[in-house]
């Protein structure tokens, strides 16, 4: 996947990591090897189900990206199927204003 997907400063890579309990998202500039923004539900403490929390993290990462004047990203699902929490995060990011 990494050979085909790469992010730049203007169009960073939105990388998703999903564990059994939590979900994480990062905006990465691969040219400089820097993380531009990150969000996770690690400290959310929400009583929502995992899918709803993933959608909220998608909206949160979109808000962080728009604060940095980033409107377009390359979606890196990290080898996971585009299903369930990964899909909910992507839809939340789209609702937040990001374009893939």
CNS distance restraints for C-alpha pairs under 8 A (distance, minus, plus):
assign (resid   1 and name CA) (resid   5 and name CA) 6.12 0.50 0.50
assign (resid   1 and name CA) (resid  76 and name CA) 8.00 0.50 0.50
assign (resid   1 and name CA) (resid  78 and name CA) 7.55 0.50 0.50
assign (resid   1 and name CA) (resid  79 and name CA) 7.37 0.50 0.50
assign (resid   2 and name CA) (resid   6 and name CA) 6.64 0.50 0.50
assign (resid   5 and name CA) (resid  13 and name CA) 7.59 0.50 0.50
assign (resid   5 and name CA) (resid  74 and name CA) 7.28 0.50 0.50
assign (resid   5 and name CA) (resid  76 and name CA) 7.02 0.50 0.50
assign (resid   6 and name CA) (resid  12 and name CA) 7.57 0.50 0.50
assign (resid   6 and name CA) (resid  13 and name CA) 6.26 0.50 0.50
assign (resid   6 and name CA) (resid  30 and name CA) 6.12 0.50 0.50
assign (resid   6 and name CA) (resid  74 and name CA) 7.47 0.50 0.50
assign (resid   7 and name CA) (resid  11 and name CA) 5.75 0.50 0.50
assign (resid   7 and name CA) (resid  12 and name CA) 4.04 0.50 0.50
assign (resid   7 and name CA) (resid  13 and name CA) 4.40 0.50 0.50
assign (resid   7 and name CA) (resid  28 and name CA) 6.39 0.50 0.50
assign (resid   7 and name CA) (resid  29 and name CA) 5.12 0.50 0.50
assign (resid   7 and name CA) (resid  30 and name CA) 5.09 0.50 0.50
assign (resid   7 and name CA) (resid  31 and name CA) 7.05 0.50 0.50
assign (resid   7 and name CA) (resid  73 and name CA) 7.65 0.50 0.50
assign (resid   7 and name CA) (resid  74 and name CA) 6.61 0.50 0.50
assign (resid   8 and name CA) (resid  12 and name CA) 4.81 0.50 0.50
assign (resid   8 and name CA) (resid  13 and name CA) 7.37 0.50 0.50
assign (resid   8 and name CA) (resid  28 and name CA) 7.73 0.50 0.50
assign (resid   8 and name CA) (resid  29 and name CA) 4.78 0.50 0.50
assign (resid   8 and name CA) (resid  30 and name CA) 5.89 0.50 0.50
assign (resid   8 and name CA) (resid  31 and name CA) 5.78 0.50 0.50
assign (resid   9 and name CA) (resid  29 and name CA) 5.28 0.50 0.50
assign (resid   9 and name CA) (resid  31 and name CA) 7.53 0.50 0.50
assign (resid  10 and name CA) (resid  70 and name CA) 6.53 0.50 0.50
assign (resid  10 and name CA) (resid  72 and name CA) 7.67 0.50 0.50
assign (resid  11 and name CA) (resid  29 and name CA) 7.92 0.50 0.50
assign (resid  11 and name CA) (resid  70 and name CA) 7.12 0.50 0.50
assign (resid  11 and name CA) (resid  71 and name CA) 7.88 0.50 0.50
assign (resid  11 and name CA) (resid  72 and name CA) 5.54 0.50 0.50
assign (resid  11 and name CA) (resid  73 and name CA) 4.89 0.50 0.50
assign (resid  11 and name CA) (resid  74 and name CA) 6.66 0.50 0.50
assign (resid  12 and name CA) (resid  27 and name CA) 5.82 0.50 0.50
assign (resid  12 and name CA) (resid  28 and name CA) 5.34 0.50 0.50
assign (resid  12 and name CA) (resid  29 and name CA) 5.10 0.50 0.50
assign (resid  12 and name CA) (resid  30 and name CA) 7.48 0.50 0.50
assign (resid  12 and name CA) (resid  72 and name CA) 7.63 0.50 0.50
assign (resid  12 and name CA) (resid  73 and name CA) 5.18 0.50 0.50
assign (resid  12 and name CA) (resid  74 and name CA) 6.22 0.50 0.50
assign (resid  13 and name CA) (resid  26 and name CA) 7.78 0.50 0.50
assign (resid  13 and name CA) (resid  27 and name CA) 5.48 0.50 0.50
assign (resid  13 and name CA) (resid  28 and name CA) 5.10 0.50 0.50
assign (resid  13 and name CA) (resid  29 and name CA) 6.62 0.50 0.50
assign (resid  13 and name CA) (resid  30 and name CA) 7.61 0.50 0.50
assign (resid  13 and name CA) (resid  73 and name CA) 5.67 0.50 0.50
assign (resid  13 and name CA) (resid  74 and name CA) 4.68 0.50 0.50
assign (resid  13 and name CA) (resid  75 and name CA) 5.96 0.50 0.50
assign (resid  13 and name CA) (resid  76 and name CA) 6.43 0.50 0.50
assign (resid  14 and name CA) (resid  25 and name CA) 6.68 0.50 0.50
assign (resid  14 and name CA) (resid  26 and name CA) 5.61 0.50 0.50
assign (resid  14 and name CA) (resid  27 and name CA) 4.70 0.50 0.50
assign (resid  14 and name CA) (resid  28 and name CA) 6.57 0.50 0.50
assign (resid  14 and name CA) (resid  73 and name CA) 6.18 0.50 0.50
assign (resid  14 and name CA) (resid  74 and name CA) 5.88 0.50 0.50
assign (resid  14 and name CA) (resid  75 and name CA) 4.93 0.50 0.50
assign (resid  14 and name CA) (resid  76 and name CA) 5.69 0.50 0.50
assign (resid  15 and name CA) (resid  25 and name CA) 5.58 0.50 0.50
assign (resid  15 and name CA) (resid  26 and name CA) 5.20 0.50 0.50
assign (resid  15 and name CA) (resid  27 and name CA) 6.40 0.50 0.50
assign (resid  15 and name CA) (resid  28 and name CA) 7.27 0.50 0.50
assign (resid  15 and name CA) (resid  75 and name CA) 6.54 0.50 0.50
assign (resid  15 and name CA) (resid  76 and name CA) 4.81 0.50 0.50
assign (resid  15 and name CA) (resid  77 and name CA) 6.29 0.50 0.50
assign (resid  15 and name CA) (resid  78 and name CA) 6.62 0.50 0.50
assign (resid  16 and name CA) (resid  23 and name CA) 7.36 0.50 0.50
assign (resid  16 and name CA) (resid  24 and name CA) 5.80 0.50 0.50
assign (resid  16 and name CA) (resid  25 and name CA) 4.68 0.50 0.50
assign (resid  16 and name CA) (resid  26 and name CA) 6.74 0.50 0.50
assign (resid  16 and name CA) (resid  76 and name CA) 6.45 0.50 0.50
assign (resid  16 and name CA) (resid  77 and name CA) 5.46 0.50 0.50
assign (resid  16 and name CA) (resid  78 and name CA) 5.96 0.50 0.50
assign (resid  16 and name CA) (resid  86 and name CA) 7.30 0.50 0.50
assign (resid  17 and name CA) (resid  23 and name CA) 5.87 0.50 0.50
assign (resid  17 and name CA) (resid  24 and name CA) 5.11 0.50 0.50
assign (resid  17 and name CA) (resid  25 and name CA) 6.44 0.50 0.50
assign (resid  17 and name CA) (resid  77 and name CA) 7.74 0.50 0.50
assign (resid  17 and name CA) (resid  78 and name CA) 6.63 0.50 0.50
assign (resid  18 and name CA) (resid  22 and name CA) 6.22 0.50 0.50
assign (resid  18 and name CA) (resid  23 and name CA) 4.53 0.50 0.50
assign (resid  18 and name CA) (resid  24 and name CA) 6.36 0.50 0.50
assign (resid  18 and name CA) (resid  85 and name CA) 7.99 0.50 0.50
assign (resid  18 and name CA) (resid  86 and name CA) 7.65 0.50 0.50
assign (resid  19 and name CA) (resid  23 and name CA) 6.12 0.50 0.50
assign (resid  21 and name CA) (resid  50 and name CA) 7.61 0.50 0.50
assign (resid  22 and name CA) (resid  40 and name CA) 7.34 0.50 0.50
assign (resid  22 and name CA) (resid  41 and name CA) 6.00 0.50 0.50
assign (resid  22 and name CA) (resid  42 and name CA) 6.10 0.50 0.50
assign (resid  22 and name CA) (resid  50 and name CA) 7.45 0.50 0.50
assign (resid  23 and name CA) (resid  40 and name CA) 5.81 0.50 0.50
assign (resid  23 and name CA) (resid  41 and name CA) 6.16 0.50 0.50
assign (resid  23 and name CA) (resid  42 and name CA) 7.62 0.50 0.50
assign (resid  23 and name CA) (resid  54 and name CA) 6.39 0.50 0.50
assign (resid  23 and name CA) (resid  85 and name CA) 7.93 0.50 0.50
assign (resid  24 and name CA) (resid  38 and name CA) 7.50 0.50 0.50
assign (resid  24 and name CA) (resid  39 and name CA) 5.94 0.50 0.50
assign (resid  24 and name CA) (resid  40 and name CA) 4.35 0.50 0.50
assign (resid  24 and name CA) (resid  41 and name CA) 6.95 0.50 0.50
assign (resid  24 and name CA) (resid  57 and name CA) 7.78 0.50 0.50
assign (resid  25 and name CA) (resid  38 and name CA) 5.64 0.50 0.50
assign (resid  25 and name CA) (resid  39 and name CA) 5.36 0.50 0.50
assign (resid  25 and name CA) (resid  40 and name CA) 6.26 0.50 0.50
assign (resid  25 and name CA) (resid  57 and name CA) 7.49 0.50 0.50
assign (resid  25 and name CA) (resid  58 and name CA) 7.67 0.50 0.50
assign (resid  25 and name CA) (resid  61 and name CA) 7.08 0.50 0.50
assign (resid  26 and name CA) (resid  35 and name CA) 6.71 0.50 0.50
assign (resid  26 and name CA) (resid  36 and name CA) 7.43 0.50 0.50
assign (resid  26 and name CA) (resid  37 and name CA) 5.72 0.50 0.50
assign (resid  26 and name CA) (resid  38 and name CA) 4.25 0.50 0.50
assign (resid  26 and name CA) (resid  39 and name CA) 6.51 0.50 0.50
assign (resid  26 and name CA) (resid  61 and name CA) 7.63 0.50 0.50
assign (resid  27 and name CA) (resid  35 and name CA) 5.85 0.50 0.50
assign (resid  27 and name CA) (resid  36 and name CA) 5.34 0.50 0.50
assign (resid  27 and name CA) (resid  37 and name CA) 5.20 0.50 0.50
assign (resid  27 and name CA) (resid  38 and name CA) 6.30 0.50 0.50
assign (resid  27 and name CA) (resid  65 and name CA) 7.80 0.50 0.50
assign (resid  28 and name CA) (resid  33 and name CA) 7.15 0.50 0.50
assign (resid  28 and name CA) (resid  34 and name CA) 5.86 0.50 0.50
assign (resid  28 and name CA) (resid  35 and name CA) 4.48 0.50 0.50
assign (resid  28 and name CA) (resid  36 and name CA) 5.68 0.50 0.50
assign (resid  28 and name CA) (resid  37 and name CA) 7.47 0.50 0.50
assign (resid  29 and name CA) (resid  33 and name CA) 5.73 0.50 0.50
assign (resid  29 and name CA) (resid  34 and name CA) 5.33 0.50 0.50
assign (resid  29 and name CA) (resid  35 and name CA) 6.29 0.50 0.50
assign (resid  29 and name CA) (resid  36 and name CA) 6.83 0.50 0.50
assign (resid  30 and name CA) (resid  34 and name CA) 6.72 0.50 0.50
assign (resid  37 and name CA) (resid  61 and name CA) 7.32 0.50 0.50
assign (resid  37 and name CA) (resid  64 and name CA) 6.61 0.50 0.50
assign (resid  37 and name CA) (resid  65 and name CA) 7.17 0.50 0.50
assign (resid  38 and name CA) (resid  61 and name CA) 6.65 0.50 0.50
assign (resid  39 and name CA) (resid  57 and name CA) 6.31 0.50 0.50
assign (resid  39 and name CA) (resid  60 and name CA) 6.87 0.50 0.50
assign (resid  39 and name CA) (resid  61 and name CA) 5.91 0.50 0.50
assign (resid  40 and name CA) (resid  44 and name CA) 7.87 0.50 0.50
assign (resid  40 and name CA) (resid  57 and name CA) 6.22 0.50 0.50
assign (resid  41 and name CA) (resid  45 and name CA) 7.72 0.50 0.50
assign (resid  41 and name CA) (resid  53 and name CA) 6.72 0.50 0.50
assign (resid  41 and name CA) (resid  54 and name CA) 7.55 0.50 0.50
assign (resid  41 and name CA) (resid  57 and name CA) 6.73 0.50 0.50
assign (resid  46 and name CA) (resid  53 and name CA) 7.62 0.50 0.50
assign (resid  48 and name CA) (resid  52 and name CA) 6.10 0.50 0.50
assign (resid  48 and name CA) (resid  53 and name CA) 6.28 0.50 0.50
assign (resid  49 and name CA) (resid  53 and name CA) 6.36 0.50 0.50
assign (resid  50 and name CA) (resid  54 and name CA) 6.13 0.50 0.50
assign (resid  50 and name CA) (resid  85 and name CA) 7.00 0.50 0.50
assign (resid  51 and name CA) (resid  55 and name CA) 6.37 0.50 0.50
assign (resid  51 and name CA) (resid  84 and name CA) 6.65 0.50 0.50
assign (resid  51 and name CA) (resid  85 and name CA) 4.90 0.50 0.50
assign (resid  51 and name CA) (resid  88 and name CA) 6.19 0.50 0.50
assign (resid  52 and name CA) (resid  56 and name CA) 6.32 0.50 0.50
assign (resid  52 and name CA) (resid  88 and name CA) 7.40 0.50 0.50
assign (resid  53 and name CA) (resid  57 and name CA) 6.23 0.50 0.50
assign (resid  54 and name CA) (resid  58 and name CA) 6.28 0.50 0.50
assign (resid  54 and name CA) (resid  85 and name CA) 5.68 0.50 0.50
assign (resid  54 and name CA) (resid  86 and name CA) 7.36 0.50 0.50
assign (resid  54 and name CA) (resid  88 and name CA) 5.86 0.50 0.50
assign (resid  54 and name CA) (resid  89 and name CA) 4.88 0.50 0.50
assign (resid  54 and name CA) (resid  92 and name CA) 7.75 0.50 0.50
assign (resid  55 and name CA) (resid  59 and name CA) 6.47 0.50 0.50
assign (resid  55 and name CA) (resid  85 and name CA) 7.54 0.50 0.50
assign (resid  55 and name CA) (resid  88 and name CA) 4.77 0.50 0.50
assign (resid  55 and name CA) (resid  89 and name CA) 4.44 0.50 0.50
assign (resid  55 and name CA) (resid  90 and name CA) 7.39 0.50 0.50
assign (resid  55 and name CA) (resid  91 and name CA) 6.73 0.50 0.50
assign (resid  55 and name CA) (resid  92 and name CA) 4.50 0.50 0.50
assign (resid  55 and name CA) (resid  93 and name CA) 7.53 0.50 0.50
assign (resid  56 and name CA) (resid  60 and name CA) 6.17 0.50 0.50
assign (resid  56 and name CA) (resid  89 and name CA) 7.27 0.50 0.50
assign (resid  56 and name CA) (resid  92 and name CA) 6.28 0.50 0.50
assign (resid  57 and name CA) (resid  61 and name CA) 6.11 0.50 0.50
assign (resid  57 and name CA) (resid  89 and name CA) 6.39 0.50 0.50
assign (resid  57 and name CA) (resid  92 and name CA) 7.26 0.50 0.50
assign (resid  57 and name CA) (resid  93 and name CA) 7.93 0.50 0.50
assign (resid  58 and name CA) (resid  62 and name CA) 6.21 0.50 0.50
assign (resid  58 and name CA) (resid  88 and name CA) 7.55 0.50 0.50
assign (resid  58 and name CA) (resid  89 and name CA) 4.39 0.50 0.50
assign (resid  58 and name CA) (resid  90 and name CA) 6.10 0.50 0.50
assign (resid  58 and name CA) (resid  91 and name CA) 7.11 0.50 0.50
assign (resid  58 and name CA) (resid  92 and name CA) 4.35 0.50 0.50
assign (resid  58 and name CA) (resid  93 and name CA) 4.20 0.50 0.50
assign (resid  58 and name CA) (resid  94 and name CA) 7.83 0.50 0.50
assign (resid  58 and name CA) (resid  96 and name CA) 7.41 0.50 0.50
assign (resid  59 and name CA) (resid  63 and name CA) 6.22 0.50 0.50
assign (resid  59 and name CA) (resid  89 and name CA) 7.71 0.50 0.50
assign (resid  59 and name CA) (resid  92 and name CA) 4.77 0.50 0.50
assign (resid  59 and name CA) (resid  93 and name CA) 4.78 0.50 0.50
assign (resid  59 and name CA) (resid  94 and name CA) 7.65 0.50 0.50
assign (resid  59 and name CA) (resid  95 and name CA) 6.68 0.50 0.50
assign (resid  59 and name CA) (resid  96 and name CA) 4.76 0.50 0.50
assign (resid  60 and name CA) (resid  64 and name CA) 6.36 0.50 0.50
assign (resid  60 and name CA) (resid  93 and name CA) 7.60 0.50 0.50
assign (resid  60 and name CA) (resid  96 and name CA) 7.60 0.50 0.50
assign (resid  61 and name CA) (resid  65 and name CA) 6.12 0.50 0.50
assign (resid  61 and name CA) (resid  93 and name CA) 6.74 0.50 0.50
assign (resid  62 and name CA) (resid  66 and name CA) 6.12 0.50 0.50
assign (resid  62 and name CA) (resid  93 and name CA) 5.10 0.50 0.50
assign (resid  62 and name CA) (resid  94 and name CA) 7.62 0.50 0.50
assign (resid  62 and name CA) (resid  96 and name CA) 5.16 0.50 0.50
assign (resid  62 and name CA) (resid  97 and name CA) 6.35 0.50 0.50
assign (resid  62 and name CA) (resid  98 and name CA) 5.88 0.50 0.50
assign (resid  63 and name CA) (resid  67 and name CA) 6.22 0.50 0.50
assign (resid  63 and name CA) (resid  96 and name CA) 6.41 0.50 0.50
assign (resid  63 and name CA) (resid  97 and name CA) 7.91 0.50 0.50
assign (resid  64 and name CA) (resid  68 and name CA) 6.60 0.50 0.50
assign (resid  65 and name CA) (resid  69 and name CA) 6.36 0.50 0.50
assign (resid  65 and name CA) (resid  70 and name CA) 5.05 0.50 0.50
assign (resid  65 and name CA) (resid  71 and name CA) 6.95 0.50 0.50
assign (resid  65 and name CA) (resid  98 and name CA) 7.92 0.50 0.50
assign (resid  66 and name CA) (resid  70 and name CA) 5.17 0.50 0.50
assign (resid  66 and name CA) (resid  71 and name CA) 6.12 0.50 0.50
assign (resid  66 and name CA) (resid  97 and name CA) 7.72 0.50 0.50
assign (resid  66 and name CA) (resid  98 and name CA) 7.83 0.50 0.50
assign (resid  70 and name CA) (resid  98 and name CA) 7.94 0.50 0.50
assign (resid  71 and name CA) (resid  97 and name CA) 7.09 0.50 0.50
assign (resid  71 and name CA) (resid  98 and name CA) 5.22 0.50 0.50
assign (resid  71 and name CA) (resid  99 and name CA) 6.22 0.50 0.50
assign (resid  72 and name CA) (resid  98 and name CA) 5.69 0.50 0.50
assign (resid  72 and name CA) (resid  99 and name CA) 4.71 0.50 0.50
assign (resid  72 and name CA) (resid 100 and name CA) 5.91 0.50 0.50
assign (resid  73 and name CA) (resid  98 and name CA) 6.99 0.50 0.50
assign (resid  73 and name CA) (resid  99 and name CA) 6.31 0.50 0.50
assign (resid  73 and name CA) (resid 100 and name CA) 5.32 0.50 0.50
assign (resid  74 and name CA) (resid 100 and name CA) 5.68 0.50 0.50
assign (resid  75 and name CA) (resid  90 and name CA) 7.99 0.50 0.50
assign (resid  75 and name CA) (resid 100 and name CA) 6.38 0.50 0.50
assign (resid  77 and name CA) (resid  81 and name CA) 7.39 0.50 0.50
assign (resid  77 and name CA) (resid  82 and name CA) 7.08 0.50 0.50
assign (resid  77 and name CA) (resid  86 and name CA) 6.96 0.50 0.50
assign (resid  80 and name CA) (resid  86 and name CA) 7.48 0.50 0.50
assign (resid  81 and name CA) (resid  86 and name CA) 7.47 0.50 0.50
assign (resid  82 and name CA) (resid  86 and name CA) 5.82 0.50 0.50
assign (resid  82 and name CA) (resid  87 and name CA) 5.33 0.50 0.50
assign (resid  83 and name CA) (resid  87 and name CA) 4.99 0.50 0.50
assign (resid  83 and name CA) (resid  88 and name CA) 7.80 0.50 0.50
assign (resid  84 and name CA) (resid  88 and name CA) 6.19 0.50 0.50
assign (resid  85 and name CA) (resid  89 and name CA) 6.12 0.50 0.50
assign (resid  86 and name CA) (resid  90 and name CA) 6.36 0.50 0.50
assign (resid  87 and name CA) (resid  91 and name CA) 6.14 0.50 0.50
assign (resid  88 and name CA) (resid  92 and name CA) 6.05 0.50 0.50
assign (resid  89 and name CA) (resid  93 and name CA) 6.21 0.50 0.50
assign (resid  90 and name CA) (resid  94 and name CA) 6.28 0.50 0.50
assign (resid  91 and name CA) (resid  95 and name CA) 6.13 0.50 0.50
assign (resid  92 and name CA) (resid  96 and name CA) 6.12 0.50 0.50
assign (resid  93 and name CA) (resid  97 and name CA) 6.54 0.50 0.50
assign (resid  93 and name CA) (resid  98 and name CA) 5.69 0.50 0.50
assign (resid  94 and name CA) (resid  98 and name CA) 4.91 0.50 0.50
assign (resid  94 and name CA) (resid  99 and name CA) 6.20 0.50 0.50
assign (resid  94 and name CA) (resid 100 and name CA) 7.87 0.50 0.50
